[in-house]
Amino acid sequence: MAKGLGRLLTAMVTPMRADASVDYAAAATLAARLVESGSDGVVVCGTTGESPTLTDEEKVGLFEAVVEAIGGRATVVAGTGTYDTHHSIELTRRAEKVGVDAILAVVPYYNRPPQEGLFRHFEAIAKATSLPVILYNIPGRTGQHLTAETTARLAAISNVVALKDSTGQIDHVSQVRRLVPPEFLIYSGDDSLTLPILSVGGDGVISVASHLVGRRIRDMIDAFLAGNVQGARQIHLEMFGLFRALFVTTNPIPVKRALKLAGIDVGPVRPPLVEASEAETKVIRDAMAELGLVA
């Protein structure tokens, strides 16, 4: 595994009941299923887990359910970052008490702090916990970009150990790789860019598609690391249609619909998200059918 955390982590959806309440038992079952299908661990309450509409109590309940289900045999990463430094610290401390293995902290959204503000935000979170901290840069959602230079400053903090990069910019990932220590982990935050990011020094992926094709993503990563670049490329191209289909509309709408089509009902999304339209469902179903994934 990539220095303890793993190379393939699934950004897990949050199962909901019909009334959009959290289904903790289903979350535990799903986490175990993901580990059995190739994931080294899961990220709980990230964006794919609908974190913006979960209460702190729901988040902590999910951390507890997943730690109980897979703790000790797979990595449990808790999404504890918010746009409020104090709130992020408090949620991180609660996650640490539950027994998670690491936390994922997103760039603060909406308030768009400058680079010095970003540095101090993540520094404060890291100093408040003994857990490994994974930075999460996704400017398309947050409205602010964590530069390679600020990432390198943060990488000098002993428990800031990794970056999830969802910038879509290979040049940016290359610059981060140049500036950070060799042991600092870089995860792709986009399934379709996992192989390109591996090629410039990335370590793995925090994946959405691994809900459905975890074994194949694992095969792709293993092939690349073994020097079988052609084999890795063939697997990437095989799955590329699915990678794109799972982002035909706002994540996690497509992956929740895809799981249902695969016979794994994880319930609805919470408002303001809406269910996949008929046209979107067709795109998802067609991509899944190519891979024999429709139940």
C-alpha positions in Angstrom: 0.0 0.0 0.0 1.0 3.6 -0.5 2.9 4.2 2.8 0.0 3.0 4.9 -3.1 4.7 3.6 -3.4 2.7 0.4 -3.4 3.3 -3.3 -7.1 2.9 -4.0 -9.5 4.6 -1.7 -13.2 4.9 -2.5 -15.0 8.2 -1.9 -18.0 6.5 -0.4 -21.6 7.5 -1.0 -23.8 7.9 2.0 -26.7 5.4 1.8 -30.1 7.0 2.6 -33.5 5.6 3.4 -36.5 6.6 1.3 -37.1 9.6 3.5 -33.5 10.7 3.0 -32.4 9.9 6.5 -29.0 8.3 6.9 -28.9 4.5 6.7 -26.0 3.6 9.0 -26.3 -0.1 8.6 -26.3 0.1 4.9 -23.2 2.4 5.1 -21.4 -0.4 7.1 -22.4 -3.0 4.6 -21.3 -0.8 1.7 -17.9 -0.1 3.2 -17.3 -3.8 3.7 -18.3 -4.5 0.1 -15.9 -1.9 -1.2 -13.0 -3.3 0.7 -13.9 -6.8 -0.6 -13.9 -5.5 -4.2 -10.4 -4.0 -4.2 -10.4 -0.8 -2.2 -7.7 -0.3 0.4 -10.1 1.9 2.3 -12.8 4.5 2.1 -13.4 8.2 2.5 -16.5 8.8 4.6 -18.4 12.1 4.4 -16.6 13.6 1.4 -18.4 15.4 -1.3 -19.5 12.1 -2.8 -20.9 11.3 0.6 -23.1 14.5 0.4 -21.2 16.2 3.3 -22.7 19.6 2.7 -26.2 18.3 3.8 -25.0 16.1 6.7 -25.1 17.3 10.2 -22.1 16.8 12.5 -24.1 14.1 14.4 -24.8 12.2 11.2 -21.1 12.5 10.2 -19.9 11.1 13.5 -22.5 8.4 13.3 -21.2 7.4 9.9 -17.5 7.5 11.1 -18.5 5.1 13.9 -20.5 2.7 11.7 -17.7 2.4 9.1 -14.9 2.1 11.7 -16.8 -0.7 13.3 -17.3 -2.4 9.9 -13.8 -2.2 8.5 -11.5 -0.7 11.1 -8.3 -2.5 11.5 -8.4 -4.1 8.1 -8.8 -1.1 5.8 -8.2 2.6 6.0 -11.0 4.9 7.2 -10.6 8.5 6.2 -13.0 11.0 7.7 -14.1 14.1 5.7 -13.9 16.8 8.4 -13.0 19.9 6.5 -15.4 22.9 6.3 -15.1 26.6 5.4 -14.7 27.3 9.2 -11.4 26.5 10.8 -12.8 26.1 14.3 -15.6 23.9 13.1 -13.1 21.8 11.1 -10.9 21.3 14.2 -13.8 20.3 16.4 -15.1 17.7 13.8 -11.6 16.4 13.4 -11.2 15.9 17.1 -14.5 14.0 17.2 -13.4 11.8 14.3 -10.1 11.0 16.0 -12.0 9.9 19.2 -14.0 7.5 17.0 -10.8 5.9 15.8 -10.5 6.8 12.1 -7.1 6.5 10.4 -6.8 9.9 8.7 -8.8 12.9 7.9 -9.6 14.7 4.6 -9.7 18.5 4.7 -11.1 20.4 1.8 -10.0 23.9 0.7 -12.5 26.2 2.5 -15.3 27.0 0.1 -17.3 30.2 -0.6 -15.2 32.5 1.7 -12.2 32.0 -0.6 -9.3 32.7 1.8 -6.0 33.8 0.2 -3.0 31.5 0.2 -1.8 32.6 3.7 -5.3 32.0 5.0 -5.3 28.5 3.5 -1.9 27.7 5.0 -3.0 28.8 8.5 -6.3 26.9 8.2 -4.7 23.6 7.4 -1.8 24.2 9.8 -4.3 24.7 12.6 -6.2 21.5 11.8 -3.0 19.5 11.6 -1.8 20.9 14.9 -5.1 19.9 16.6 -4.8 16.2 15.7 -2.3 13.4 15.7 -4.0 11.9 12.6 -2.6 12.1 9.1 -4.1 14.9 7.1 -5.0 14.7 3.5 -5.4 18.1 1.7 -8.2 18.3 -0.8 -7.9 20.8 -3.7 -11.0 21.0 -5.9 -11.3 24.6 -7.1 -14.3 23.9 -9.3 -16.3 23.4 -6.2 -14.6 25.6 -3.7 -13.8 28.7 -5.8 -10.2 28.8 -4.5 -7.1 27.0 -5.7 -4.4 25.6 -3.4 -1.2 26.4 -5.1 1.8 24.1 -5.4 3.9 26.4 -3.3 1.3 26.5 -0.5 1.0 22.7 -0.7 4.8 22.4 -0.3 4.7 24.6 2.8 2.0 22.4 4.3 3.9 19.3 3.4 6.6 20.4 5.8 4.2 19.8 8.7 4.8 16.3 9.9 1.2 14.9 9.8 0.2 16.6 6.5 0.9 13.6 4.4 -1.1 13.7 1.2 -3.0 15.7 -1.4 -6.2 14.7 -3.2 -6.0 16.7 -6.5 -9.1 17.5 -8.4 -7.8 20.4 -10.4 -7.8 18.5 -13.7 -4.4 20.0 -14.4 -1.5 17.6 -14.9 1.0 20.5 -15.0 -0.1 21.5 -11.5 0.3 17.9 -10.3 3.8 17.8 -11.8 4.7 21.1 -10.1 3.4 19.7 -6.7 5.5 16.6 -7.2 8.6 18.7 -7.9 8.1 20.7 -4.7 7.0 18.2 -2.1 9.1 15.5 -0.4 9.1 12.0 -2.0 7.1 10.5 0.8 4.2 13.0 0.4 1.3 11.2 -1.4 -0.6 12.6 -4.3 -4.0 11.1 -5.1 -6.0 11.7 -8.2 -9.4 13.0 -7.4 -10.7 12.2 -10.9 -11.0 8.6 -12.1 -10.2 9.6 -15.7 -6.9 11.2 -14.6 -5.6 8.4 -12.4 -3.3 6.9 -15.0 -1.9 10.3 -16.2 -1.3 11.3 -12.6 0.5 8.1 -11.8 2.7 8.8 -14.8 3.9 12.1 -13.3 4.6 10.7 -9.8 1.1 10.2 -8.3 0.5 7.5 -5.8 -3.1 6.4 -6.3 -6.7 7.6 -6.5 -9.6 8.5 -4.3 -12.2 7.1 -6.6 -15.9 7.2 -7.4 -15.9 4.5 -10.0 -14.5 2.0 -7.6 -18.0 1.6 -6.3 -18.5 -0.4 -9.5 -15.1 -1.4 -10.9 -12.8 -1.5 -7.9 -11.0 -4.6 -9.1 -10.3 -3.2 -12.5 -9.0 0.1 -11.1 -6.7 -2.0 -8.8 -5.6 -4.0 -11.9 -4.7 -0.7 -13.7 -2.7 0.7 -10.8 -0.9 -2.6 -10.3 -0.1 -3.0 -14.0 1.4 0.5 -14.2 3.5 0.0 -11.0 4.8 -3.3 -12.5 5.9 -1.4 -15.6 3.1 -2.8 -17.8 2.1 0.6 -19.2 0.4 -0.8 -22.2 -1.8 -3.0 -20.0 -2.6 -0.1 -17.7 -3.6 2.0 -20.7 -5.9 -0.7 -22.1 -7.7 -0.9 -18.8 -8.0 2.9 -18.6 -9.5 3.0 -22.0 -11.8 0.1 -21.2 -13.3 2.1 -18.3 -13.1 5.6 -19.7 -16.7 5.6 -20.8 -17.8 4.8 -17.3 -15.5 7.4 -15.8 -17.1 10.0 -17.9 -20.7 8.8 -17.4 -20.4 9.0 -13.7 -19.9 12.7 -14.1 -22.7 13.3 -16.6 -24.3 15.5 -13.9 -23.3 16.6 -10.4 -21.6 13.9 -8.3 -22.9 11.8 -6.5 -26.2 11.8 -8.5 -24.8 9.5 -11.2 -23.0 7.0 -9.0 -26.1 6.5 -6.8 -28.1 5.8 -9.9 -25.4 3.5 -11.2 -25.4 1.5 -7.9 -29.1 1.1 -8.2 -28.7 -0.2 -11.8 -26.1 -2.6 -10.5 -28.6 -4.0 -7.9 -27.2 -2.1 -4.9 -29.8 0.4 -3.7 -28.2 3.1 -1.6 -31.3 5.3 -1.7 -31.9 8.9 -2.9 -29.8 12.0 -2.8 -30.7 14.8 -0.5 -32.0 18.2 -1.7 -30.9 20.4 -3.3 -29.5 17.5 -5.4 -32.1 15.7 -7.6 -32.3 12.3 -9.1 -30.8 11.5 -12.4 -33.0 12.3 -15.4 -34.0 9.8 -18.0 -31.4 11.1 -20.4 -28.7 11.0 -17.8 -29.7 7.5 -16.7 -29.4 6.3 -20.3 -25.9 7.6 -20.5 -25.0 5.8 -17.2 -26.8 2.6 -18.2 -25.1 2.4 -21.6 -21.7 2.9 -20.1 -22.4 0.2 -17.5 -23.8 -2.2 -20.1 -20.5 -2.0 -22.1 -18.8 -3.4 -19.0 -21.5 -5.9 -18.1 -22.4 -4.0 -14.9 -26.2 -3.7 -15.2 -28.0 -6.1 -12.9 
